[in-house]
């Protein structure tokens, strides 16, 4: 029997929403417009799954099957299968571009049935004013009397002008009042409208790609066509504005050479310490540039070093454009580039810093994040898990929208389903290039809506559900312990009990100021390091969850000389025991490296306790703990002649024993330099 279509394109009355089963596999197709440049675009597999776009707003998408025939073919078809065979009352087809070419629909049953359930007479449309897509609904007069496992669409491309696109094919047992919905974060409609940052930041020209420092004190962005840019008219320069005491940004200033030159200039990231910028392009001494990335470091109050190129293994980008985001740990780089294994155009990749400063080959982050359209402007939040990015490959409000997803494990290929940031943050235009401070409460972005000139920098509150996990911002200064003068040093932090450093930072050469962002959920040790200085480590426990906080911790470096003494804070023991705990491994390894670096140095390892317990017991415990450290060093190749273990018991307190805080401070292991030739 034939199943006649009695209703198509829309259902005027309100119907109860029913579930639609979308195609799970492509069995066959007549052709596909697979472009040599972007092989994953316009191909048949894009029909699988729910609609990638809102068809009524679509002017064409690479995330839809596009047959090769253009206005002159009647043999195009695609056959798709469904995971669960079912009876069918309605077929829903998302026609992303040039709707109206569907000539026949054939249903295939799970037991071999084949039925023609729709057919229409081709009729060439002589007018083609509106080529936007359409969500077309084919409703059968009667439900099929067999279980449908596959559907085949036949297209006659002579029926419309230009290419045809099929985005999704769904089946349902009942009539379905279906509309493609934008999957937004919770509370997307509840935030305030974006705020223009005003004339101190914005001008009659274009302000683009804002980058807020993690502490929220500095705003970097790109200005195009500005009269105070260094290059010719139309070029882009990097500008920076400081946050004033009143919470408003002071007038922006061009950051000057060497980052800005006669060419287009832009920065991709600023590290939490404010001492390093990730700069777009590889700079050449003759003033030229080429594709790639560079680092520039702070050398003075307003002076930056000449950018040095990043060495990324097997780096290439088939796309003309690329966007990048450096994680706050300084060890993880997120890239939006096009490579041989991309889904279509640009996809999101990740690269990791090697110990020698080079970077690993980009790793594709998987199909959950990436589509056949371009993914662009990735921004990895301070928690190292929450990723913000833009794409046109998902239902949204405009040409490209901003989305967010969370990393679910350490593979960097397992992500939560991306969610749209909502209508307050996305517009009907092209939306991209967001950045957040470490607090994660608000975002900065560029928009032409309600602008002072062309494109302006805006600030908008983020819904609670779209914010990253809480982090701790640790700030302070690095000093010489002898005279309290500020020092330029590297600051390293690590997750205790895990291999390798978690991240690195630099202190300001003039002020010694540093800043770290520590994600929650683990214990951290951190310390400043400088040649010919002893480092005293600190530790902090960050349980998972909680709220964003800021703390001040100053770090002191002791010149290596006879009599110098430091606490080894991150060597741990169980209560009233002297067995070395695994969490102190990194501190012990640093001690081994120090002894290897200074082979003539002789040291004393001193053990100290608080005043609880008997004098004899405390003396014995402190002796045993000091000896445990010396034994470890000796077992790893350090001569016993270079070391002395001494227990001080409770006899040399560093603080009062009247409080728990003071007693905790007194329980310690210290290193003292005895000789240094």
Order of alpha helices (4+ residues) and beta strands (2+ residues): beta-beta-beta-beta-beta-beta-beta-beta-beta-beta-beta-beta-beta-beta-beta-beta-beta-beta-beta-beta-beta-beta-beta-beta-beta-beta-beta-beta-beta-beta-beta-beta-beta-beta-beta-beta-beta-beta-beta-beta-alpha-beta-alpha-beta-alpha-beta
